Structures are given as structure tokens and as C-alpha cells.
């Protein structure tokens, strides 16, 4: 009897334990959800610095003398010259950026012929030193990147300061020159190449309209004192520069 009783107790205990385990397995539980890894998106915008050098080819300007008795001007020209520039800009996205630039051109020479039939010396040549400083706000449309090369189009508006000095003629000094601020504007087309993630080589063409230049008060060969100025001065530029991204 004792053996039978012990066997019954063991059977009941085993049955109860199995039922408890089965019941525990049936209890629902919340699954453990792991948070996904946060991967930062690559930067597509930010500040950049730029520096440029270039070669400037001037269109021939037209010079007018205020006093008709001083004769007429013809054969005007400005020697080609070089320029340097710096700027700071911001890239808004992969397709649009803007910058503020300042450019200084190396001093050049403006030449003109003065004709006065009533004078003892009917034709003389004159020249003046000429320099320009330009500051522009520019906007660019980047047209996509292909094998690291990004073509773009751009336009800019701003101001120019045109300076003339040491006006001389073939018969002697004629004036001291003058300086003048003007509205200036530009159109650009070019392409950049990514040298590294931060540094890009920029090669571009720019048409630049600088406005008018004043030669100040000049004395012509007939002894007439008058003022002289040019009409618009414009130039074609080939520029090479570097852009350094700070993002």
C-alpha cells in the first residue's frame, strides 16, 4: 500500500508540473524590438571659400570729349591684362549655390587718338593707366555631376570701381585721371572637377560689363581743357580657381 501511495503522489506531482509548464507556455509575451541603426545622411550644403586667377580681354571702348572744340577721339583700346579674385559662398543643395566675390585686375593701359584739324598738330596719341576692382553677388545652377565633373551656368550683379591715372599724350602730360563707381554685371559658364571631397578645381568663362570710366579733366593738343569719359567697358575672361568646402 505504501508503495502504491508513493507512486500515486509522484504521478500527481508530475502531472501538475507538466500542466503548469504548458500553461506558462500559453501566456503571451511582448517581443523584443531592436531600434534600427541611425545612419546620418551625407551633407549636401554648406559654406565654401574660393580663389581665382584669370586673363581679361577687353572690348574696345568709345571715348567722348565734352567740348567739341577739343576735337574727336578714335582708335580707342585697352590692353589685355590679368586678374585675381577671392570669395565666400554657400551651397544650398546639389543644384544651387551663391557667392560674394571681389576681383582686382592688374593695371593696364588705355589708348586713344585725338584728332583736331584746326590745331597745329592735327593728330596725337594719348594713353592712361587703367585699373578696375569689382565686387559681385553671384548665383549658379549646377547641372549635375558626371564622373566628378559638374558643369554650371551663372550670373552676377554688383559694383565696379574704374580708375584712370597719368593721362599722357605724344606732346606732353594731359591730365591726372579720375575714379568712378558703376553698376556691374556678369554672365558665367564653366565646370568644376572634384579633386577631393572638399577641394574642387573650377574653370570658367565670364562676360563682365564694368560700366563707364572717367578720364577726368584733360588738355588736348589745341590747348582746350575738357572732360573725357568712355561708354561701357566690357571684357571676356578665362578664369581658373579652387573652391574649398567647409562642410
C-alpha positions as a printed NumPy array, in Angstrom:
array([[  0.   ,   0.   ,   0.   ],
       [  2.741,   2.431,   0.896],
       [  4.441,   1.77 ,  -2.411],
       [  1.187,   2.346,  -4.265],
       [  0.566,   5.604,  -2.399],
       [  4.038,   6.919,  -3.175],
       [  3.558,   6.12 ,  -6.844],
       [  0.262,   7.987,  -6.866],
       [  1.841,  11.041,  -5.248],
       [  4.695,  11.088,  -7.798],
       [  2.21 ,  10.764, -10.679],
       [  0.049,  13.622,  -9.425],
       [  3.093,  15.871,  -8.901],
       [  4.429,  15.146, -12.376],
       [  1.039,  15.827, -13.941],
       [  0.661,  19.112, -12.068],
       [  4.156,  20.257, -13.061],
       [  3.568,  19.46 , -16.718],
       [  0.28 ,  21.32 , -16.684],
       [  1.963,  24.373, -15.135],
       [  4.69 ,  24.371, -17.771],
       [  2.11 ,  24.027, -20.527],
       [  0.08 ,  26.882, -19.078],
       [  3.174,  29.107, -18.842],
       [  3.975,  28.422, -22.49 ],
       [  0.498,  29.612, -23.427],
       [  0.962,  33.042, -21.771],
       [  1.552,  35.736, -24.47 ],
       [  4.651,  37.977, -24.184],
       [  5.893,  41.187, -25.864],
       [  8.61 ,  40.549, -28.478],
       [ 11.898,  42.426, -28.073],
       [ 12.212,  45.046, -30.857],
       [ 15.685,  46.369, -31.554],
       [ 15.953,  50.039, -32.594],
       [ 17.3  ,  50.448, -36.148],
       [ 20.769,  51.934, -36.552],
       [ 20.675,  55.652, -37.329],
       [ 22.756,  56.388, -40.437],
       [ 23.376,  60.143, -40.977],
       [ 22.689,  61.485, -44.456],
       [ 25.677,  62.956, -46.326],
       [ 25.927,  66.752, -46.204],
       [ 24.721,  68.453, -49.395],
       [ 25.081,  72.092, -48.389],
       [ 27.341,  74.492, -46.547],
       [ 29.9  ,  77.273, -46.781],
       [ 32.87 ,  77.355, -49.13 ],
       [ 35.846,  79.599, -49.933],
       [ 37.16 ,  80.34 , -53.42 ],
       [ 40.185,  81.884, -55.103],
       [ 40.627,  82.649, -58.811],
       [ 43.14 ,  83.905, -61.342],
       [ 42.311,  84.848, -64.908],
       [ 43.105,  86.568, -68.176],
       [ 40.955,  89.501, -69.314],
       [ 40.412,  90.519, -72.953],
       [ 38.844,  93.979, -73.247],
       [ 36.461,  95.117, -75.91 ],
       [ 37.459,  98.461, -77.473],
       [ 35.644, 101.277, -75.616],
       [ 34.441, 104.554, -77.082],
       [ 35.753, 107.837, -75.609],
       [ 33.895, 111.134, -75.898],
       [ 35.185, 114.669, -75.222],
       [ 32.684, 117.052, -73.636],
       [ 33.887, 120.116, -75.627],
       [ 33.587, 119.707, -79.435],
       [ 36.368, 122.294, -79.871],
       [ 38.772, 119.774, -78.342],
       [ 38.385, 117.52 , -81.373],
       [ 37.347, 113.896, -81.524],
       [ 38.631, 110.608, -80.156],
       [ 39.167, 107.451, -82.185],
       [ 41.156, 104.223, -82.2  ],
       [ 40.385, 103.522, -78.542],
       [ 41.683, 100.318, -76.979],
       [ 42.585,  98.762, -73.626],
       [ 45.449,  96.314, -73.325],
       [ 44.588,  92.814, -72.141],
       [ 45.609,  92.025, -68.581],
       [ 45.341,  89.54 , -65.719],
       [ 43.2  ,  89.437, -62.588],
       [ 42.963,  87.798, -59.178],
       [ 39.893,  87.228, -57.051],
       [ 38.629,  85.77 , -53.77 ],
       [ 35.181,  84.958, -52.469],
       [ 32.963,  83.18 , -49.959],
       [ 29.862,  81.235, -50.886],
       [ 27.124,  78.87 , -49.735],
       [ 25.94 ,  75.677, -51.424],
       [ 22.206,  75.245, -50.776],
       [ 21.81 ,  71.83 , -52.434],
       [ 23.214,  69.775, -55.308],
       [ 21.832,  72.218, -57.885],
       [ 22.071,  75.755, -56.476],
       [ 24.812,  77.841, -54.845],
       [ 25.712,  81.509, -54.476],
       [ 28.789,  83.522, -53.531],
       [ 30.153,  87.009, -52.91 ],
       [ 33.365,  87.76 , -54.813],
       [ 35.919,  90.541, -55.08 ],
       [ 38.253,  90.812, -58.095],
       [ 41.2  ,  93.089, -58.81 ],
       [ 42.71 ,  93.41 , -62.272],
       [ 46.35 ,  94.245, -62.818],
       [ 46.928,  97.747, -64.145],
       [ 46.555,  98.078, -67.894],
       [ 46.863, 100.864, -70.486],
       [ 44.039, 102.633, -72.306],
       [ 44.991, 104.24 , -75.638],
       [ 43.242, 106.794, -77.846],
       [ 43.933, 109.064, -80.821],
       [ 42.842, 112.711, -80.6  ],
       [ 42.101, 114.432, -83.909],
       [ 41.712, 118.217, -84.223],
       [ 42.004, 119.584, -87.778],
       [ 42.109, 123.195, -86.538],
       [ 45.186, 122.548, -84.398],
       [ 48.803, 122.853, -85.408],
       [ 49.282, 119.155, -84.569],
       [ 46.114, 117.61 , -86.012],
       [ 46.585, 114.065, -84.666],
       [ 48.157, 112.959, -81.388],
       [ 48.075, 109.739, -79.416],
       [ 47.208, 109.583, -75.735],
       [ 47.282, 106.887, -73.092],
       [ 46.288, 106.465, -69.468],
       [ 46.864, 103.832, -66.833],
       [ 43.677, 101.883, -66.14 ],
       [ 42.684,  99.504, -63.337],
       [ 39.453,  98.007, -62.04 ],
       [ 38.038,  96.484, -58.856],
       [ 34.802,  94.511, -58.989],
       [ 32.561,  93.025, -56.307],
       [ 29.631,  90.823, -57.31 ],
       [ 26.89 ,  88.685, -55.792],
       [ 26.678,  85.577, -57.983],
       [ 24.177,  82.732, -58.325],
       [ 24.89 ,  79.417, -60.055],
       [ 22.855,  76.49 , -61.351],
       [ 24.859,  73.26 , -61.169],
       [ 23.699,  70.922, -63.941],
       [ 24.55 ,  67.565, -62.383],
       [ 27.802,  65.723, -61.727],
       [ 29.28 ,  63.293, -64.245],
       [ 32.47 ,  61.378, -63.343],
       [ 33.345,  64.109, -60.85 ],
       [ 32.758,  66.967, -63.333],
       [ 29.933,  69.458, -62.67 ],
       [ 29.01 ,  71.9  , -65.481],
       [ 27.2  ,  75.073, -64.44 ],
       [ 25.725,  78.391, -65.565],
       [ 25.765,  81.593, -63.512],
       [ 25.026,  85.301, -63.343],
       [ 26.116,  88.12 , -61.046],
       [ 25.359,  91.744, -60.202],
       [ 27.299,  94.266, -58.159],
       [ 29.605,  97.252, -58.474],
       [ 32.889,  98.181, -60.134],
       [ 35.401, 100.914, -59.394],
       [ 37.297, 102.047, -62.508],
       [ 40.446, 104.124, -62.045],
       [ 42.405, 106.098, -64.661],
       [ 45.689, 107.891, -63.914],
       [ 48.624, 109.613, -65.619],
       [ 46.957, 110.766, -68.829],
       [ 49.77 , 111.494, -71.286],
       [ 49.946, 112.422, -74.965],
       [ 52.667, 112.365, -77.582],
       [ 53.236, 116.098, -76.919],
       [ 53.135, 116.047, -73.111],
       [ 51.045, 115.394, -69.972],
       [ 47.316, 115.924, -70.416],
       [ 45.663, 115.102, -67.075],
       [ 45.764, 113.19 , -63.814],
       [ 42.845, 110.809, -64.415],
       [ 39.803, 110.029, -62.287],
       [ 37.921, 107.247, -60.487],
       [ 34.291, 106.201, -60.863],
       [ 31.893, 103.673, -59.29 ],
       [ 29.461, 101.844, -61.593],
       [ 26.819,  99.154, -61.653],
       [ 28.405,  95.931, -62.95 ],
       [ 27.021,  92.595, -64.081],
       [ 28.341,  89.285, -65.375],
       [ 27.35 ,  86.019, -67.074],
       [ 29.324,  82.809, -66.497],
       [ 29.592,  79.278, -67.861],
       [ 32.042,  76.696, -66.618],
       [ 32.698,  73.372, -64.955],
       [ 34.243,  72.16 , -61.72 ],
       [ 36.131,  68.939, -61.016],
       [ 36.223,  67.294, -57.576],
       [ 39.892,  66.836, -56.68 ],
       [ 38.918,  65.61 , -53.179],
       [ 35.724,  65.569, -51.105],
       [ 36.432,  69.179, -50.107],
       [ 38.514,  70.679, -52.913],
       [ 37.284,  71.398, -56.449],
       [ 39.036,  72.844, -59.499],
       [ 36.888,  75.469, -61.279],
       [ 37.445,  76.549, -64.912],
       [ 35.062,  79.079, -66.429],
       [ 34.361,  81.794, -68.988],
       [ 32.902,  85.113, -67.798],
       [ 31.486,  88.084, -69.668],
       [ 31.836,  91.192, -67.486],
       [ 30.229,  94.61 , -68.02 ],
       [ 32.022,  97.221, -65.887],
       [ 30.178, 100.427, -66.825],
       [ 31.798, 103.758, -67.735],
       [ 35.265, 105.119, -66.914],
       [ 36.139, 108.786, -66.433],
       [ 39.429, 110.28 , -67.601],
       [ 38.714, 113.448, -65.637],
       [ 39.821, 116.838, -66.959],
       [ 42.233, 116.643, -69.891],
       [ 44.075, 119.195, -72.026],
       [ 44.148, 118.461, -75.749],
       [ 46.803, 119.492, -78.284],
       [ 44.937, 122.701, -79.146],
       [ 45.107, 123.846, -75.526],
       [ 41.427, 123.124, -74.876],
       [ 40.531, 121.892, -71.411],
       [ 37.627, 119.47 , -71.321],
       [ 36.412, 116.313, -69.627],
       [ 36.594, 112.877, -71.191],
       [ 34.84 , 109.604, -70.456],
       [ 34.233, 106.214, -72.022],
       [ 30.998, 104.454, -72.801],
       [ 30.565, 100.956, -71.349],
       [ 33.71 ,  98.952, -70.722],
       [ 33.26 ,  95.209, -71.07 ],
       [ 35.573,  92.226, -71.188],
       [ 35.786,  88.497, -71.787],
       [ 37.591,  86.472, -69.121],
       [ 39.01 ,  82.963, -68.856],
       [ 39.326,  82.056, -65.168],
       [ 40.816,  79.161, -63.206],
       [ 40.248,  78.749, -59.497],
       [ 39.851,  76.484, -56.477],
       [ 36.824,  76.05 , -54.225],
       [ 37.306,  74.686, -50.698],
       [ 34.217,  73.312, -48.953],
       [ 33.933,  73.821, -45.181],
       [ 31.239,  71.156, -44.693]])
